[in-house]
Amino acid sequence: MNKAEFIDALVEHLGDRKTALKALDAMLEEIQRAVSKGEKVSFAGFGVFEKRQRAARMARNPRTGEAVRVKKTVVPAFRPGQGFKELVTGEKKLPKKATKKAAKKTTAKKTAPAKKATTRKTTAKKTVRTAAKSATKSVTKRVGATKKTAKKAAKKTARKR
């Protein structure tokens, strides 16, 4: 999942894209500011973002095998919480999303014209089916043909109408 896909997932919860984008950007900015100052950002059940000191050490250049001195550094780190670990390992499962009602409301407004077109299509299909059924009955009575061939003939005549 990348940032755009994550924002799309947030839109389902928050309602609109602009709000979701602002919320995500603000959250990431605040985490970065706090960690760069040396503070720990902790979310219970999720994990901890923190700043870690790495000591100076000796390493090897993989190309030449020569020993190289590496200076001490500071790096950002994330330590997952117990609840997050349990979800990843499968010991615990997430509850189903309860925001489907909100998502339906927002998408229903956007897809209202498309819904009318689909109902017209389904109504047309239903009328073709009923016309085909009645034509099938009349063809089988008149000709005495089998139902399979009568259905084919009836569908062709119903489509022409």
Backbone as a printed PyTorch tensor [residue, N CA C, xyz], in Angstrom:
tensor([[[  0.8530,  -1.1730,   0.0000],
         [  0.0000,   0.0000,   0.0000],
         [  0.8970,   1.2330,   0.0000]],

        [[  0.6560,   2.1330,  -0.9340],
         [  1.4150,   3.3830,  -0.9500],
         [  0.5580,   4.5120,  -0.3680]],

        [[  1.0850,   5.7290,  -0.4070],
         [  0.3950,   6.8530,   0.2310],
         [ -0.9650,   7.1160,  -0.4060]],

        [[ -1.0460,   7.0620,  -1.7330],
         [ -2.3190,   7.3240,  -2.4190],
         [ -3.3790,   6.2820,  -2.0490]],

        [[ -2.9810,   5.0230,  -1.9880],
         [ -3.9210,   3.9640,  -1.6150],
         [ -4.3450,   4.1080,  -0.1540]],

        [[ -3.4160,   4.5330,   0.6880],
         [ -3.7330,   4.7420,   2.1000],
         [ -4.7370,   5.8840,   2.2540]],

        [[ -4.5580,   6.9400,   1.4860],
         [ -5.4910,   8.0710,   1.5380],
         [ -6.8680,   7.6300,   1.0660]],

        [[ -6.9300,   6.7840,   0.0250],
         [ -8.2140,   6.2570,  -0.4370],
         [ -8.9060,   5.4650,   0.6740]],

        [[ -8.1300,   4.7160,   1.4500],
         [ -8.7050,   3.9620,   2.5760],
         [ -9.2110,   4.9130,   3.6550]],

        [[ -8.4920,   6.0180,   3.8820],
         [ -8.9290,   7.0020,   4.8730],
         [-10.1930,   7.7290,   4.4260]],

        [[-10.3650,   7.9010,   3.1230],
         [-11.5550,   8.5770,   2.5970],
         [-12.8100,   7.8280,   3.0260]],

        [[-12.7360,   6.5030,   3.0880],
         [-13.8860,   5.7080,   3.5330],
         [-14.2880,   6.0610,   4.9650]],

        [[-13.3170,   6.4140,   5.7930],
         [-13.5970,   6.7380,   7.1940],
         [-13.9580,   8.2050,   7.3980]],

        [[-13.2800,   9.1030,   6.6680],
         [-13.4300,  10.5320,   6.9280],
         [-14.4000,  11.2330,   5.9860]],

        [[-14.7030,  10.6580,   4.8580],
         [-15.6980,  11.2600,   3.9760],
         [-15.1540,  11.8930,   2.7150]],

        [[-14.1540,  12.7710,   2.8240],
         [-13.6490,  13.3860,   1.5980],
         [-12.1230,  13.3210,   1.5280]],

        [[-11.6110,  13.4120,   0.3260],
         [-10.1860,  13.2450,   0.0530],
         [ -9.3350,  14.3510,   0.6860]],

        [[ -9.8360,  15.5810,   0.6490],
         [ -9.0830,  16.7180,   1.1760],
         [ -8.8240,  16.5500,   2.6810]],

        [[ -9.8340,  16.1590,   3.4130],
         [ -9.7050,  15.9420,   4.8560],
         [ -8.7400,  14.7940,   5.1470]],

        [[ -8.8530,  13.7190,   4.3750],
         [ -7.9750,  12.5610,   4.5760],
         [ -6.5210,  12.9290,   4.3140]],

        [[ -6.2760,  13.6940,   3.2560],
         [ -4.9090,  14.1100,   2.9200],
         [ -4.3290,  15.0080,   4.0050]],

        [[ -5.1320,  15.9610,   4.5000],
         [ -4.6700,  16.8520,   5.5650],
         [ -4.3640,  16.0760,   6.8440]],

        [[ -5.2280,  15.1310,   7.1810],
         [ -5.0480,  14.3460,   8.4060],
         [ -3.7620,  13.5200,   8.3350]],

        [[ -3.5320,  12.8540,   7.2100],
         [ -2.3350,  12.0380,   7.0690],
         [ -1.0670,  12.8880,   7.0940]],

        [[ -1.0650,  13.9970,   6.3500],
         [  0.1100,  14.8740,   6.3200],
         [  0.4130,  15.4460,   7.7030]],

        [[ -0.6260,  15.8610,   8.4300],
         [ -0.4280,  16.4210,   9.7720],
         [  0.1350,  15.3710,  10.7260]],

        [[ -0.3920,  14.1540,  10.6450],
         [  0.0750,  13.0850,  11.5240],
         [  1.5490,  12.7660,  11.2570]],

        [[  1.9050,  12.5980,   9.9880],
         [  3.2930,  12.2780,   9.6490],
         [  4.2450,  13.4030,  10.0550]],

        [[  3.8150,  14.6420,   9.8400],
         [  4.6520,  15.7870,  10.1990],
         [  4.9110,  15.8390,  11.7030]],

        [[  3.8730,  15.6180,  12.4860],
         [  4.0220,  15.6670,  13.9460],
         [  4.9100,  14.5360,  14.4620]],

        [[  4.7760,  13.3490,  13.8810],
         [  5.6360,  12.2260,  14.2860],
         [  7.0900,  12.5510,  13.9590]],

        [[  7.3330,  13.0760,  12.7540],
         [  8.7060,  13.4170,  12.3510],
         [  9.3050,  14.5010,  13.2370]],

        [[  8.5220,  15.5250,  13.5570],
         [  9.0190,  16.6030,  14.4160],
         [  9.4000,  16.0740,  15.8030]],

        [[  8.5290,  15.2770,  16.3830],
         [  8.7700,  14.7680,  17.7360],
         [  9.9780,  13.8410,  17.7700]],

        [[ 10.0830,  12.9250,  16.8080],
         [ 11.1940,  11.9750,  16.7970],
         [ 12.5150,  12.6950,  16.5380]],

        [[ 12.5140,  13.7000,  15.6640],
         [ 13.7610,  14.4210,  15.3880],
         [ 14.2440,  15.2000,  16.6170]],

        [[ 13.3110,  15.6100,  17.4970],
         [ 13.6860,  16.2780,  18.7510],
         [ 14.2100,  15.2920,  19.7930]],

        [[ 13.9740,  13.9940,  19.5700],
         [ 14.4260,  12.9880,  20.5230],
         [ 13.3010,  12.4260,  21.3670]],

        [[ 12.0810,  12.8380,  21.1330],
         [ 10.9320,  12.3400,  21.8970],
         [ 10.4730,  10.9950,  21.3390]],

        [[  9.8260,  10.2160,  22.1820],
         [  9.2170,   8.9680,  21.7390],
         [  7.7440,   9.2420,  21.4430]],

        [[  7.2720,   8.7370,  20.3070],
         [  5.8560,   8.8490,  19.9560],
         [  5.2760,   7.4540,  20.1080]],

        [[  4.3740,   7.2970,  21.0790],
         [  3.8520,   5.9790,  21.4180],
         [  2.3450,   5.9050,  21.1770]],

        [[  1.9320,   4.8530,  20.4630],
         [  0.5130,   4.5630,  20.2600],
         [  0.2510,   3.2080,  20.8930]],

        [[ -0.5640,   3.1890,  21.9460],
         [ -0.8290,   1.9500,  22.6770],
         [ -1.4010,   0.8910,  21.7440]],

        [[ -0.8070,  -0.2940,  21.7760],
         [ -1.2630,  -1.3970,  20.9480],
         [ -0.7110,  -1.3700,  19.5310]],

        [[ -0.1670,  -0.2350,  19.0900],
         [  0.3750,  -0.1290,  17.7360],
         [  1.8940,  -0.1670,  17.7490]],

        [[  2.5200,   0.7700,  18.4650],
         [  3.9770,   0.7660,  18.5200],
         [  4.5610,   2.1000,  18.9390]],

        [[  5.8980,   2.1800,  18.8660],
         [  6.6260,   3.3610,  19.3080],
         [  7.5980,   3.8090,  18.2110]],

        [[  7.5450,   5.0950,  17.8790],
         [  8.5280,   5.7080,  16.9890],
         [  9.5400,   6.3920,  17.8790]],

        [[ 10.8340,   6.1670,  17.6220],
         [ 11.8570,   6.7520,  18.4770],
         [ 13.1370,   7.0330,  17.6980]],

        [[ 14.0310,   7.7660,  18.3530],
         [ 15.3300,   8.1160,  17.7880],
         [ 16.3660,   7.2180,  18.4620]],

        [[ 17.2210,   6.5330,  17.6650],
         [ 18.2180,   5.6340,  18.2440],
         [ 19.6360,   6.0870,  17.8770]],

        [[ 20.5210,   5.9440,  18.8510],
         [ 21.9420,   6.2580,  18.6560],
         [ 22.6680,   4.9780,  18.2570]],

        [[ 23.4470,   5.0340,  17.1830],
         [ 24.2880,   3.9010,  16.8050],
         [ 25.7360,   4.2770,  17.0960]],

        [[ 26.4270,   3.4030,  17.7800],
         [ 27.8200,   3.6640,  18.1550],
         [ 28.7460,   3.5290,  16.9470]],

        [[ 29.9290,   4.1170,  17.0700],
         [ 30.9390,   3.9630,  16.0290],
         [ 31.3830,   2.4990,  16.0190]],

        [[ 31.7300,   1.9750,  14.8310],
         [ 32.0950,   0.5610,  14.7340],
         [ 32.9880,   0.3210,  13.5250]],

        [[ 33.4820,  -0.8640,  13.4640],
         [ 34.2820,  -1.2900,  12.3150],
         [ 33.4040,  -2.1700,  11.4360]],

        [[ 33.4090,  -1.9020,  10.1250],
         [ 32.6320,  -2.6920,   9.1790],
         [ 33.5500,  -3.1280,   8.0470]],

        [[ 33.0800,  -3.9450,   7.1450],
         [ 33.8750,  -4.4150,   6.0130],
         [ 33.2720,  -3.9180,   4.7020]],

        [[ 34.1370,  -3.4990,   3.7990],
         [ 33.7240,  -3.1370,   2.4540],
         [ 33.4680,  -4.4520,   1.7060]],

        [[ 32.2440,  -4.7140,   1.2370],
         [ 31.9520,  -6.0020,   0.6120],
         [ 32.7090,  -6.2350,  -0.6980]],

        [[ 33.0820,  -5.1680,  -1.3770],
         [ 33.7790,  -5.3040,  -2.6560],
         [ 35.2330,  -5.7430,  -2.4540]],

        [[ 35.9110,  -5.0980,  -1.4950],
         [ 37.3430,  -5.3780,  -1.2980],
         [ 37.6300,  -6.2230,  -0.0690]],

        [[ 36.6920,  -6.2790,   0.8810],
         [ 36.9050,  -7.0280,   2.1080],
         [ 37.7220,  -6.2360,   3.1240]],

        [[ 38.0360,  -5.0100,   2.8080],
         [ 38.8460,  -4.1410,   3.6610],
         [ 38.0250,  -3.6330,   4.8480]],

        [[ 38.6270,  -3.5080,   6.0220],
         [ 37.9560,  -2.9830,   7.2130],
         [ 37.8060,  -1.4650,   7.0880]],

        [[ 36.5800,  -0.9780,   7.4250],
         [ 36.2820,   0.4450,   7.3130],
         [ 35.6730,   0.9190,   8.6280]],

        [[ 36.0650,   2.1050,   9.0450],
         [ 35.5210,   2.6810,  10.2740],
         [ 34.2320,   3.4380,   9.9380]],

        [[ 33.1570,   3.1520,  10.7010],
         [ 31.8680,   3.8220,  10.5160],
         [ 31.6330,   4.7270,  11.7180]],

        [[ 31.2930,   5.9860,  11.4620],
         [ 31.0640,   6.9550,  12.5490],
         [ 29.7650,   6.6460,  13.2730]],

        [[ 29.6260,   7.2170,  14.4860],
         [ 28.3580,   7.0520,  15.2110],
         [ 27.2830,   7.8600,  14.4870]],

        [[ 26.0590,   7.3250,  14.5110],
         [ 24.9490,   7.9800,  13.8120],
         [ 23.6910,   7.9430,  14.6590]],

        [[ 22.7130,   8.7010,  14.2060],
         [ 21.3980,   8.7150,  14.8270],
         [ 20.3960,   8.3220,  13.7410]],

        [[ 19.5180,   7.3510,  14.0400],
         [ 18.5480,   6.8760,  13.0570],
         [ 17.1490,   6.8120,  13.6680]],

        [[ 16.1200,   7.0020,  12.8400],
         [ 14.7610,   6.7970,  13.3430],
         [ 14.4590,   5.2990,  13.4020]],

        [[ 13.6270,   4.8940,  14.3640],
         [ 13.2940,   3.4780,  14.5080],
         [ 11.8250,   3.3330,  14.9090]],

        [[ 11.2670,   2.1790,  14.5610],
         [  9.8990,   1.8470,  14.9590],
         [  9.9330,   0.5040,  15.6590]],

        [[  9.2680,   0.4410,  16.8000],
         [  9.1700,  -0.7990,  17.5610],
         [  7.6950,  -1.1470,  17.6640]],

        [[  7.2500,  -2.2310,  17.0260],
         [  5.8180,  -2.5640,  17.0550],
         [  5.3380,  -2.9650,  18.4410]],

        [[  4.0770,  -2.6320,  18.7300],
         [  3.4700,  -2.9900,  20.0050],
         [  2.9190,  -4.4040,  19.9720]],

        [[  2.5010,  -4.8890,  21.1230],
         [  2.0220,  -6.2620,  21.2490],
         [  0.7770,  -6.5190,  20.3970]],

        [[ -0.1600,  -5.5910,  20.3890],
         [ -1.3870,  -5.7630,  19.6060],
         [ -1.1030,  -5.8520,  18.1170]],

        [[ -0.1760,  -5.0400,  17.6270],
         [  0.2080,  -5.0460,  16.2220],
         [  0.8890,  -6.3630,  15.8550]],

        [[  1.7550,  -6.8450,  16.7480],
         [  2.4380,  -8.1180,  16.5280],
         [  1.4310,  -9.2650,  16.4330]],

        [[  0.4390,  -9.2520,  17.3160],
         [ -0.5770, -10.3110,  17.3170],
         [ -1.3820, -10.3110,  16.0240]],

        [[ -1.6780,  -9.1270,  15.4840],
         [ -2.4010,  -9.0450,  14.2130],
         [ -1.5760,  -9.5990,  13.0610]],

        [[ -0.2960,  -9.2730,  13.0390],
         [  0.5780,  -9.7190,  11.9560],
         [  0.8000, -11.2290,  12.0100]],

        [[  0.9550, -11.7820,  13.1940],
         [  1.1890, -13.2220,  13.3240],
         [ -0.0880, -14.0400,  13.1370]],

        [[ -1.2380, -13.3970,  13.2280],
         [ -2.5030, -14.1000,  13.0340],
         [ -3.1400, -14.5810,  14.3170]],

        [[ -2.5570, -14.2740,  15.4570],
         [ -3.1320, -14.6760,  16.7410],
         [ -4.4530, -13.9540,  16.9990]],

        [[ -4.5600, -12.7620,  16.4700],
         [ -5.7200, -11.9140,  16.6880],
         [ -6.1980, -11.4020,  15.3290]],

        [[ -7.4940, -11.1800,  15.1580],
         [ -8.0100, -10.6800,  13.8890],
         [ -8.6820,  -9.3300,  14.0750]],

        [[ -8.5990,  -8.5110,  13.0360],
         [ -9.2560,  -7.2060,  13.0560],
         [-10.7540,  -7.3780,  12.9190]],

        [[-11.5350,  -6.5410,  13.5770],
         [-12.9910,  -6.6060,  13.3690],
         [-13.3230,  -6.1080,  11.9750]],

        [[-14.4740,  -6.5350,  11.4450],
         [-14.8910,  -6.0960,  10.1120],
         [-15.1440,  -4.5990,  10.1180]],

        [[-14.9580,  -3.9770,   8.9570],
         [-15.1660,  -2.5360,   8.8470],
         [-16.6310,  -2.2000,   9.0610]],

        [[-16.8900,  -1.2110,   9.8940],
         [-18.2580,  -0.7870,  10.1880],
         [-18.6100,   0.4850,   9.4430]],

        [[-17.7380,   0.9230,   8.5330],
         [-17.9590,   2.1880,   7.8310],
         [-18.6000,   2.0110,   6.4650]],

        [[-19.1480,   0.8450,   6.1750],
         [-19.7640,   0.6190,   4.8660],
         [-20.9660,   1.5300,   4.6470]],

        [[-21.7050,   1.8330,   5.7050],
         [-22.8560,   2.7210,   5.5790],
         [-22.4160,   4.1070,   5.1440]],

        [[-21.3550,   4.6120,   5.7500],
         [-20.8360,   5.9290,   5.3910],
         [-20.3010,   5.9240,   3.9660]],

        [[-19.6490,   4.8410,   3.5840],
         [-19.1070,   4.7470,   2.2300],
         [-20.2330,   4.6850,   1.2090]],

        [[-21.3140,   3.9780,   1.5350],
         [-22.4530,   3.8920,   0.6090],
         [-23.1020,   5.2550,   0.4290]],

        [[-23.1940,   6.0310,   1.5100],
         [-23.8070,   7.3530,   1.4130],
         [-23.0110,   8.2630,   0.5000]],

        [[-21.6850,   8.2600,   0.6270],
         [-20.8590,   9.1450,  -0.1970],
         [-20.8420,   8.6880,  -1.6420]],

        [[-20.8240,   7.3710,  -1.8920],
         [-20.7990,   6.8960,  -3.2670],
         [-22.1790,   6.9710,  -3.9070]],

        [[-23.2430,   6.8930,  -3.1080],
         [-24.5950,   6.9560,  -3.6600],
         [-24.8600,   8.3170,  -4.2960]],

        [[-24.3310,   9.3690,  -3.7200],
         [-24.5150,  10.7020,  -4.2770],
         [-23.8300,  10.8350,  -5.6240]],

        [[-22.6550,  10.2440,  -5.7530],
         [-21.8870,  10.3520,  -6.9810],
         [-22.4370,   9.4640,  -8.0820]],

        [[-22.9910,   8.3040,  -7.7460],
         [-23.4180,   7.3380,  -8.7530],
         [-24.9260,   7.3340,  -8.9900]],

        [[-25.6350,   8.3420,  -8.5580],
         [-27.0820,   8.3610,  -8.7420],
         [-27.4850,   8.3130, -10.2190]],

        [[-26.9000,   9.1130, -11.1290],
         [-27.2820,   9.0190, -12.5310],
         [-26.9750,   7.6530, -13.1320]],

        [[-25.8750,   7.0520, -12.7590],
         [-25.5080,   5.7440, -13.2790],
         [-26.5000,   4.6840, -12.8150]],

        [[-27.0430,   4.8350, -11.6380],
         [-27.9980,   3.8760, -11.1050],
         [-29.2600,   3.8530, -11.9580]],

        [[-29.7240,   5.0360, -12.3950],
         [-30.9180,   5.1030, -13.2330],
         [-30.6970,   4.3640, -14.5340]],

        [[-29.5190,   4.5230, -15.1160],
         [-29.2180,   3.8500, -16.3740],
         [-29.2180,   2.3390, -16.1890]],

        [[-28.6780,   1.8510, -15.0830],
         [-28.6510,   0.4120, -14.8600],
         [-30.0490,  -0.1330, -14.6140]],

        [[-30.9150,   0.6390, -13.9650],
         [-32.2770,   0.1520, -13.7520],
         [-33.0300,   0.0820, -15.0740]],

        [[-32.7440,   1.0150, -15.9670],
         [-33.3670,   0.9540, -17.2920],
         [-32.9320,  -0.2990, -18.0280]],

        [[-31.6390,  -0.6130, -17.9310],
         [-31.1180,  -1.7950, -18.6090],
         [-31.7520,  -3.0570, -18.0410]],

        [[-31.8390,  -3.1450, -16.7130],
         [-32.4110,  -4.3460, -16.1040],
         [-33.8950,  -4.4670, -16.4420]],

        [[-34.5960,  -3.3510, -16.5180],
         [-36.0050,  -3.3960, -16.8880],
         [-36.1520,  -3.8770, -18.3210]],

        [[-35.2780,  -3.4040, -19.1910],
         [-35.3220,  -3.8340, -20.5890],
         [-35.0330,  -5.3290, -20.6860]],

        [[-34.0690,  -5.8120, -19.9190],
         [-33.7470,  -7.2350, -19.9300],
         [-34.9300,  -8.0620, -19.4350]],

        [[-35.6090,  -7.5680, -18.3990],
         [-36.7630,  -8.2940, -17.8610],
         [-37.8860,  -8.3750, -18.8910]],

        [[-38.1340,  -7.2820, -19.6060],
         [-39.1960,  -7.3080, -20.6130],
         [-38.8430,  -8.2460, -21.7550]],

        [[-37.5650,  -8.3060, -22.1130],
         [-37.1350,  -9.2350, -23.1570],
         [-37.3450, -10.6650, -22.6930]],

        [[-37.0210, -10.9330, -21.4320],
         [-37.2050, -12.2840, -20.8920],
         [-38.6750, -12.6850, -20.8840]],

        [[-39.5380, -11.7910, -20.4130],
         [-40.9630, -12.1310, -20.3490],
         [-41.5400, -12.2990, -21.7470]],

        [[-41.1010, -11.4620, -22.6710],
         [-41.5740, -11.6010, -24.0530],
         [-41.0910, -12.9180, -24.6460]],

        [[-39.8510, -13.2940, -24.3170],
         [-39.2920, -14.5500, -24.8140],
         [-40.0520, -15.7370, -24.2330]],

        [[-40.4240, -15.6580, -22.9590],
         [-41.1670, -16.7530, -22.3320],
         [-42.5360, -16.9350, -22.9780]],

        [[-43.2280, -15.8220, -23.1820],
         [-44.5660, -15.9360, -23.7850],
         [-44.4750, -16.4020, -25.2310]],

        [[-43.4510, -15.9390, -25.9550],
         [-43.2660, -16.3740, -27.3330],
         [-42.8900, -17.8490, -27.3820]],

        [[-42.1360, -18.3100, -26.4180],
         [-41.7440, -19.7170, -26.3570],
         [-42.9750, -20.5980, -26.2010]],

        [[-43.8680, -20.1790, -25.3290],
         [-45.0880, -20.9590, -25.1070],
         [-45.9240, -21.0410, -26.3720]],

        [[-46.0510, -19.8950, -27.0520],
         [-46.8820, -19.9000, -28.2550],
         [-46.2320, -20.6920, -29.3880]],

        [[-44.9080, -20.6330, -29.5080],
         [-44.2100, -21.3820, -30.5630],
         [-44.3170, -22.8770, -30.3020]],

        [[-44.1490, -23.3010, -29.0540],
         [-44.2320, -24.7290, -28.7450],
         [-45.6400, -25.2610, -28.9820]],

        [[-46.6610, -24.4580, -28.7360],
         [-48.0360, -24.8950, -28.9720],
         [-48.3220, -25.0160, -30.4620]],

        [[-47.8810, -24.0160, -31.2470],
         [-48.1690, -24.0080, -32.6840],
         [-47.3600, -25.0570, -33.4440]],

        [[-46.0530, -25.0720, -33.2160],
         [-45.1610, -25.9090, -34.0110],
         [-44.9810, -27.2860, -33.3960]],

        [[-45.0640, -27.3600, -32.0950],
         [-44.8240, -28.6270, -31.4160],
         [-43.3350, -28.9060, -31.3020]],

        [[-42.5280, -27.8510, -31.3230],
         [-41.0720, -28.0040, -31.2480],
         [-40.6330, -28.2230, -29.7990]],

        [[-39.3650, -28.5450, -29.6320],
         [-38.8370, -28.7290, -28.2850],
         [-38.6660, -27.3640, -27.6260]],

        [[-38.5670, -27.3600, -26.3220],
         [-38.4460, -26.1020, -25.5910],
         [-37.1640, -25.3730, -25.9290]],

        [[-36.0650, -26.1010, -26.1230],
         [-34.7680, -25.4850, -26.3790],
         [-34.7940, -24.6860, -27.6780]],

        [[-35.2610, -25.2770, -28.7390],
         [-35.3100, -24.5660, -30.0300],
         [-36.3470, -23.4580, -29.9960]],

        [[-37.4170, -23.6530, -29.2750],
         [-38.4510, -22.6290, -29.1650],
         [-37.9130, -21.4130, -28.4120]],

        [[-37.1130, -21.6260, -27.3870],
         [-36.5270, -20.5130, -26.6230],
         [-35.6130, -19.6840, -27.5030]],

        [[-34.7950, -20.3470, -28.3230],
         [-33.8940, -19.6290, -29.2180],
         [-34.6800, -18.7610, -30.1940]],

        [[-35.6950, -19.3200, -30.7680],
         [-36.5060, -18.5770, -31.7360],
         [-37.2270, -17.4170, -31.0570]],

        [[-37.7190, -17.6500, -29.8580],
         [-38.4430, -16.6160, -29.1340],
         [-37.5180, -15.4620, -28.7510]],

        [[-36.3100, -15.7740, -28.3440],
         [-35.3610, -14.7120, -27.9770],
         [-35.0190, -13.8520, -29.1760]],

        [[-34.8540, -14.4850, -30.3420],
         [-34.5390, -13.7190, -31.5520],
         [-35.6770, -12.7710, -31.9000]],

        [[-36.9030, -13.2410, -31.8130],
         [-38.0370, -12.3740, -32.1480],
         [-38.2290, -11.2850, -31.1080]],

        [[-37.9480, -11.6030, -29.8390],
         [-38.1030, -10.5860, -28.7690],
         [-37.0660,  -9.4810, -28.9180]],

        [[-35.8650,  -9.8270, -29.3210],
         [-34.8050,  -8.8190, -29.5020],
         [-35.1160,  -7.9000, -30.6860]],

        [[-35.7170,  -8.4480, -31.7210],
         [-36.0500,  -7.6320, -32.9010],
         [-37.0920,  -6.5710, -32.5670]],

        [[-37.9570,  -6.8620, -31.6540],
         [-39.0200,  -5.9260, -31.2670],
         [-38.3980,  -4.7970, -30.5630]]])
